[in-house]
Amino acid sequence: MIRVRFAPSPTGLLHIGGARTALFNYLFAKRYNGKYILRIEDTDIERSTKESVDNLIRSLKWLGLSWDEGPEIGGNFGPYYQTHRFDLYKKYLDKLIDTGDAYPCFCSPEELKKERDEQLKSGAPVKYSGKCRNLTPEKLKENIEKEKQFSIRFKVPEHKKIVFKDLIHGDMEFDSEILGDFVIMRSNGYPTYNYSVVIDDALMKITHIIRGDDHLSNTPKQVMLYESLGFPLPIFAHVSMILGVDGTRLSKRHGATSVEEFKKQGFLPEAIDNFLALLGWSAPEKDGKQEEILSLEEMSKLFSLEHVSKTPAMMNIDKLHWINGIYLRKRDPEEILSLTPNILDHEFFNKNREKALRYIKALKDHFFTLNDVESHITDFTEWKLEKELVGPLNENYIALLKKMLIFIKKSGSLDLSNVGKAFKFLSKEFGIKGKELYIPMRKILSGKEEGAQLQYFFILLSKEELIRRFEAAIKEFE
């Protein structure tokens, strides 16, 4: 059975790149009836926080990327927090030391820095010199008796070609000579990423490792650890990075970078999922057409690594707005109101749900994010008669405005039905039809070039406000 995992480090909010990695793993598991595992890699004791763990879990749930094994659920291959797995790391560390594939390194941070600086100065490859690689038993005993701090390094085989297949990048080959013996256990007793990830993935029986290609350089180290410990090698697939519109790695200067920030900006989870999937993946064509608007369920039936590009993906926020707008328009006004309940507190609605629902229906086609729901209230509340925008009006149209004003004053209440009948009657009486009737009046009532359809101003604005705007227009154009 296919088993994949998303293994974030809880050192901040869930990054949009991490969310895409989680999504690709989720879709791959669903496509092939596999298992999707969540594992928290919390061994960075200085930066990992409970708040970050909570955010990771909350963000993944919001995106609909529920896991089959992991925190809050459990499973047969736990624990699912690295800080709960130290006994396992110790067990396999002892095995590597016993076989001679790992050794203690007593070099101090100052010694290592000096060594690195000298290599940089001379232009030599920057790697550990192997100073502690072949310590005599006597020297080893002496250092331990002196209680010198030490880390554990993996003994990289000399003149070894490390090869593995990557489902996105193809056949990969690295030379062990460029690596140097690397640390697998820090002097504080905490495992390094390259070591713990191998133990965890092997013991959790992960079959496919789908992650960002910034991990590609780590893979040869991990391959050697798999081989030394006798674990079967998983299949790797390294996904391209997400870049900003300027072609540089996505960062804060490009705007929002976390799922939490996009949520606060009013984006829907289904739109984020859809958008992220298209950052590096494209659905197979159907009837000569490539679909771009796909639900999580639809994507899980189509997803394959063969359609994932090795070319870096570009973060196009305009496209995200477009996708979000499509999903927002699919939502019922009641759903949109439930997601934006604060608009009821606005004085324009004054807790009136029916009015708020009419407003949402009126402007639904103009919403691209949930934040637009509130920002467009000004389409009705902020008004200024723009004579140049409306254009010249002849005496016939001014007479029509006067008749509409009389209708408003005499009507008990206004609704779409009686407003529609009034338009029909006035159109026939004054011989003004279609755009010639509606567009100038909408510009008069809104003060804007675009916005809600004309009839909604009659059912959302108060009679007093309608009268004020009509009287101002008649006075201005007469």
Secondary structure, 3 states (H helix, E strand, C coil): CCEEEECCCCCCCCEHHHHHHHHHHHHHHHHCCCEEEECECCCCCCCCCHHHHHHHHHHHHHCCCCCCEECCCECCCCCCEHHHCHHHHHHHHHHHHHCCCEEEECCCHHHHHHHHHHHHHHCCCCCCCCCCCCCCHHHHHHHHHCCCCCEEEECCCCCCEEEEEECCCEEEEEEHHHCCCEEEECCCCCECHHHHHHHHHHHCCCCEEEEEHHHHHHHHHHHHHHHHHCCCCCEEEEECCEECCCCCECCHHHCCCEHHHHHHCCCCHHHHHHHHHCCCECCCCECCECCCCCCHHHHHHHCCHHHECCCCEECCHHHHHHHHHHHHHHCCHHHHHHHCHHHHHCCCCCCCHHHHHHHHHHHHHHCCCCHHHHHCCHHHHCCCCCHHHHCCCCHHHHHHHHHHHHHHHHCCCCCHHHHHHHHHHHHHHHCCCHHHHHHHHHHHHHCCCCCCCHHHHHHHCCHHHHHHHHHHHHHHHC
